[in-house]
């Protein structure tokens, strides 16, 4: 698994630089993006990569990220509750909403981190010990530019042949993000000795620090 992650980071880092430019570097043959940025220039991204505890932890330690919020996406407001989502059948996925400064970390770099240390893109409706559509791995673009980059990135993962199994990552249309319950926010920070965190999520954060030292930040950002 460590070898696969290293290969993914290496191959897709090259692809990201050469074929998935940020908006400052080129247009990538995509429609002109409608930016969703606040007055400070920060932008928002939404990702699904299995249990949101670990994905939140990874991006909270990514330089250029200023906020990470765990939540739900894909179902209705009535079912956007942990008990309902974890039972399956709501259409929701556990997701994180990442606020980031594109002058520090690009969208394609966030994708690179997600699929190098956060989620296995070949697992369909599961990640690690978790099973169900609520644990699918998916990209939810919130701008046309993000959709163009995400589409190209998934295509590149398929062409890279880094993974033995087919890429299962989907690109889903943005509907509405629902923040998860308060006790899920900063779960790794609050519960470092939780057995699930120790077994499944702490190694992901450690891998981020090792594989992406230039994008590592020690401060845990509050969502």
CORSUL-V608806 format. One record per residue. N is the residue number from 1. RES is the residue in one small letter. D_CENTER is the distance of its C-alpha to the mean C-alpha in Angstrom with 1 decimal. Layout:
n=(N | N)
res=(RES | RES)
d_center=(D_CENTER | D_CENTER)
This chain:
n=(1 | 2 | 3 | 4 | 5 | 6 | 7 | 8 | 9 | 10 | 11 | 12 | 13 | 14 | 15 | 16 | 17 | 18 | 19 | 20 | 21 | 22 | 23 | 24 | 25 | 26 | 27 | 28 | 29 | 30 | 31 | 32 | 33 | 34 | 35 | 36 | 37 | 38 | 39 | 40 | 41 | 42 | 43 | 44 | 45 | 46 | 47 | 48 | 49 | 50 | 51 | 52 | 53 | 54 | 55 | 56 | 57 | 58 | 59 | 60 | 61 | 62 | 63 | 64 | 65 | 66 | 67 | 68 | 69 | 70 | 71 | 72 | 73 | 74 | 75 | 76 | 77 | 78 | 79 | 80 | 81 | 82 | 83 | 84 | 85 | 86 | 87 | 88 | 89 | 90 | 91 | 92 | 93 | 94 | 95 | 96 | 97 | 98 | 99 | 100 | 101 | 102 | 103 | 104 | 105 | 106 | 107 | 108 | 109 | 110 | 111 | 112 | 113 | 114 | 115 | 116 | 117 | 118 | 119 | 120 | 121 | 122 | 123 | 124 | 125 | 126 | 127 | 128 | 129 | 130 | 131 | 132 | 133 | 134 | 135 | 136 | 137 | 138 | 139 | 140 | 141 | 142 | 143 | 144 | 145 | 146 | 147 | 148 | 149 | 150 | 151 | 152 | 153 | 154 | 155 | 156 | 157 | 158 | 159 | 160 | 161 | 162 | 163 | 164 | 165 | 166 | 167 | 168 | 169 | 170 | 171 | 172 | 173 | 174 | 175 | 176 | 177 | 178 | 179 | 180 | 181 | 182 | 183 | 184 | 185 | 186 | 187 | 188 | 189 | 190 | 191 | 192 | 193 | 194 | 195 | 196 | 197 | 198 | 199 | 200 | 201 | 202 | 203 | 204 | 205 | 206 | 207 | 208 | 209 | 210 | 211 | 212 | 213 | 214 | 215 | 216 | 217 | 218 | 219 | 220 | 221 | 222 | 223)
res=(x | x | x | x | x | x | x | x | x | x | x | x | x | x | x | x | x | x | x | x | x | x | x | x | x | x | x | x | x | x | x | x | x | x | x | x | x | x | x | x | x | x | x | x | x | x | x | x | x | x | x | x | x | x | x | x | x | x | x | x | x | x | x | x | x | x | x | x | x | x | x | x | x | x | x | x | x | x | x | x | x | x | x | x | x | x | x | x | x | x | x | x | x | x | x | x | x | x | x | x | x | x | x | x | x | x | x | x | x | x | x | x | x | x | x | x | x | x | x | x | x | x | x | x | x | x | x | x | x | x | x | x | x | x | x | x | x | x | x | x | x | x | x | x | x | x | x | x | x | x | x | x | x | x | x | x | x | x | x | x | x | x | x | x | x | x | x | x | x | x | x | x | x | x | x | x | x | x | x | x | x | x | x | x | x | x | x | x | x | x | x | x | x | x | x | x | x | x | x | x | x | x | x | x | x | x | x | x | x | x | x | x | x | x | x | x | x | x | x | x | x | x | x)
d_center=(18.4 | 18.5 | 20.3 | 17.8 | 14.9 | 17.4 | 18.4 | 14.9 | 14.4 | 17.9 | 18.1 | 15.0 | 15.8 | 19.1 | 17.9 | 15.6 | 18.7 | 21.2 | 19.8 | 16.8 | 18.4 | 17.1 | 19.3 | 21.6 | 22.3 | 23.0 | 22.7 | 21.4 | 23.9 | 21.8 | 23.2 | 23.4 | 20.4 | 20.9 | 19.1 | 17.6 | 18.2 | 20.3 | 23.5 | 22.1 | 20.0 | 16.6 | 14.1 | 11.4 | 8.0 | 6.6 | 3.8 | 5.7 | 6.0 | 9.5 | 11.0 | 9.3 | 11.5 | 10.1 | 6.4 | 8.4 | 10.7 | 8.8 | 7.7 | 11.2 | 12.7 | 11.4 | 14.4 | 14.3 | 12.0 | 14.5 | 13.1 | 10.4 | 11.6 | 11.0 | 12.3 | 13.1 | 13.0 | 15.4 | 18.6 | 21.4 | 22.0 | 24.5 | 22.2 | 19.3 | 20.4 | 19.2 | 22.4 | 22.3 | 18.6 | 19.0 | 22.2 | 20.5 | 21.9 | 20.6 | 18.2 | 15.4 | 12.1 | 10.7 | 7.8 | 6.9 | 8.4 | 8.1 | 11.5 | 12.2 | 15.3 | 15.2 | 18.4 | 16.8 | 13.3 | 12.7 | 10.0 | 10.6 | 10.3 | 6.8 | 6.3 | 8.9 | 7.6 | 4.7 | 7.7 | 10.3 | 10.0 | 7.3 | 7.9 | 11.1 | 10.9 | 14.6 | 14.6 | 15.6 | 15.2 | 14.7 | 13.0 | 15.4 | 18.2 | 16.7 | 18.0 | 17.8 | 16.1 | 14.4 | 12.3 | 11.4 | 8.4 | 8.0 | 7.1 | 9.2 | 10.8 | 13.1 | 15.5 | 17.5 | 16.5 | 12.7 | 13.9 | 16.2 | 13.8 | 11.3 | 14.5 | 15.9 | 12.9 | 13.0 | 16.8 | 16.7 | 15.0 | 17.7 | 20.4 | 19.5 | 20.9 | 19.0 | 18.3 | 21.4 | 20.0 | 18.9 | 15.3 | 14.4 | 11.2 | 12.2 | 11.8 | 13.0 | 15.1 | 14.3 | 16.8 | 16.4 | 14.2 | 16.0 | 15.5 | 16.0 | 19.2 | 19.9 | 20.2 | 16.6 | 15.7 | 15.6 | 16.4 | 16.1 | 18.3 | 20.8 | 21.0 | 20.7 | 23.4 | 22.0 | 22.5 | 19.1 | 17.4 | 19.9 | 19.6 | 15.9 | 13.8 | 16.1 | 16.2 | 12.5 | 13.1 | 16.4 | 14.9 | 12.8 | 16.2 | 18.1 | 16.2 | 15.1 | 18.0 | 18.2 | 14.8 | 15.5 | 16.8 | 18.6 | 18.7 | 16.5 | 15.6 | 16.6 | 14.6)
